[in-house]
Amino acid sequence: MQKQGKREITTAYTSQQANIYDQSRFTKPQGVCVHQREWTTLRTTLHLVKKEGRVLEVGCGTGRLLVEVQRLGYHVDGADASPDMLDKLKEKLGPDGSDTSFWIAPADKLPCSNASYDLTYAIRLLNQTESPEYALGVVGEMIRVTKPSGYVLVEFVNEWRPRWGMGKRKTTRLKPSEVAKAGIASGASPMAYYGNFFLSMQAFHYSPAFLLPLVNGLDKLFSVLFPRFCSRCYVLFKKDAT
């Protein structure tokens, strides 16, 4: 089932950008390595959910991660503000997407009923929102649509990271502690903190292919040891049972 909201929602991803999004970011060895790191983190959380459970990706874009979730046998729906990105996702899924619901919707106003999903996640979304206040509101909205005792995985750009190189670009940054507080205020308890790209995502994109195994190995080690100091942080919540 495919559902769409109003197409007038403002989004940074135009039709042209949607057409080149995957090719420009995730086809080279560096991009593939970045994708695998993000997918591994998400897959760790998926193991908490039974295959018959329902999963929602907020800010699903062209479905880079949603498709991976579906391949594991989960029922996964998607919401995104860009109709053009969703169109690319539907092309990818083809007939396999007939049971998937898609919504063109802002992340802070999801057209989903309360307590609908066993797992709700957002990766590479909150840093693109208009403000920290809006981003923290999205955390609460994700918790709203999640079932009691269900899980919410929130990824964000870390406020504590130095702003140099690509890190100087304007983006919404959050502190792990304030994300945790927003989740607690919305009725969920932090279970775990994860991190990726301690050496920064730039370290991957600027590394020649032959150095990627070394860069990736070092980054994994430091990301496990110091998750709250990574450039990309994750907070895993479990929604309160009552």
N, C-alpha and C positions, 0 to 999 in steps of 0.2 A: 504494500500500500504506500502510495506516495502523496504526501501532503505539502502544500506550499502556502506560505503566508504572503504578505504584500511584497512586491518586488521593488518597492521604493526605498527599502532600507539602505542607508549609506554604508558603503564598504570600500576598502582600498583595492580590492581585487576585481579588476575589470575583465572583460572577455579576453582581451589580448594577454593579460597577465595570467589568467586561468589556463590558457592554452600552453604557456611555456613554463608554468610553475614547477611541475615535476621534472621536466627535462633540464631546466636551468639549475636545479638544486640537488637532485638526488640520482642522477645517472652516472656521474663520474665516481671514481673510487672513494674520493673524500666524502661525497654526499651519501654514498651507500653506507660508509662506515658510521656517519652521523645518524642515519636512519636506523641502523641496527642497534645503536646504543639506546635510542629512544624506544624502539620496539621492545628491547629486552626489559627495560624498566616497566613498561606497560604490561608485558606478558607475565612478569612476576606478580602483578596485582590480579591479573585474570585468573590465576590459579586459585584465588580465594572464592571464585564464583563458579557455581555448577553450570554445566553446559546448557541446561534448560533455562537458565536465568536470562534476564534481559539486560542489555548493555546500551548505554547512550554515549555518543561522542559529541561534545559541545565544541563547535568550531571545527567541524570535520573536514572542511575544505574539499580537496579533490579525492579524499578517501585514502591517503597514503597509509594511515594506520587502521582505519575502519576496515579496509579490505583484508588486512592481516588478521584482524579479530574474527571476521566472518570465515576466513579459511580454517580457523581452529574449530569451527562449528557452533559459534555463539550467534544468537539473534541480536544484532546490533543495529540501532537506528542512529540517525545523524541530524544535527542542526547546524546551520551556518547562515551568516548574514549575506553571503554572496551567491546569487542564483547562478552565476556563471561557473563558480567552483563546484556547485552541486551538480550542474549539468555534466561536468567532466567526470564526477563520481558516478553518475548514473550510466555514462558510457562505459566506464570500467566494469561495473557490475553486470550490465546487460540483463539477461533473463534471471540471473542469480539474485538480482535486487528486487524481485517482485514482492517479497515479503518484508522489505525494509521500508521504514517510514522516514521521509526527509522533510525537514521544515526550514523554510527561509525565515529566520527569526533572529532578533537580537539576543545575545547570550544572557541578558538579565531579565528577559521576559519569555521564557520557553513555553511554547503552547502544549505543555504536557501536564497531565494530572499529578497531584501530589502522590508521592510514594509509588512511582511507576517502575523504577529500575533497580536492579540488584547492584549495578556498578555504573557510575557516571564519571567520565573523565574529560579533561581538557588539557591538551598539549599544544604549545605554541599559539596560545590564544590570549591569555591575560596581558602579555606584554604589548599586544596590539590594541588594547582598549584605550579609552580616552583619558582615564585617570585611575589612580590607586583606589579611589572610592568606588568607582564603577566596577573595577576588577574584584574588589572584595564583595561587592553586591552579587557578582556572578557566582562566587563561592557559595553564598547563601542560597541562590537559586538552584544550583546543582544539588545541594543537600535537600532542598524542598522536594525535588522530583525523585529522590532516591528512597527506596523502601527502608523501614526500620531494620536495623542490623545490616543494612547494605553498605557499600563502600563508595568513597569518592576520592579520586586521584586528581590533585591540582598541581600543575606545573607552572612555573613563573620565572622571570628574570630576577636575579638576586640583587637587592638594593645594596648589599655590602660589597659588591665587587667594584674594583677600581674602574673608572671610566676612561679608557684609552682605546685607540684604534677604532674598530667598529663599535665598541662599547660606548663611544661618544654619541652615537646616534640617538635621537629622541625615542624613548620607549618607556612604557610603564614598568616600574620596578617595585618589588615588594620585599618585605622582610619575612623570613620564615615565621617569626614570632607573631606578626600581625595576621598572616594567613591562618595560623593556628587559632588565634583569638576569634577571627571571623567565623571559623568553622564551629568553635565551641559555642559562640553566641547563637548559631543557627541550629544547634541541637546535635552536634557530632563531636566525637572525641578523636584527637590525633593518635594514630597508631604507629606511624613510622615517618622518618624523614629520609629522602634519597637525594642524590645529587648526580649531575652529569656535567662534563666539560669543565673540570677543575682548571685545566690548562687553557680554557676558552675554546669556543667553537672555531675561532679563527685559526687556532693551532692545527686543526684538521684540514680546513680549507686551503691553508697556505703550505701544507706539507706535501712534498712529492710522494707519489704512490709507494715507493720503496721504503719510505720512513713511516708510513701509516701504522704498521704493526707495533713499532716502538712507541709512537705517540699514543696510540690507543691503549697499549698496555700500561704505560705510566699514568695516563689519565684515569683509567679504571681504578688503579690502586689508590691514587689520591682522592678520587671521588668517593670511594668507599670509606676511607679514613676521615675525610673532612667534608661530608655532604652539605653542611650548611654554609660552606665557603665556596661552593661551586658556582659557576656562572648561571646554571639552570638548576633550580631546586624543585623538589616535589614534596608535597605533604599528602600522606594517605590518611583518610578519615574513615571511621566507622560510625554510621548514624546511630544515635541512641535508640534503644529498643522501644521506648515510650516517649 
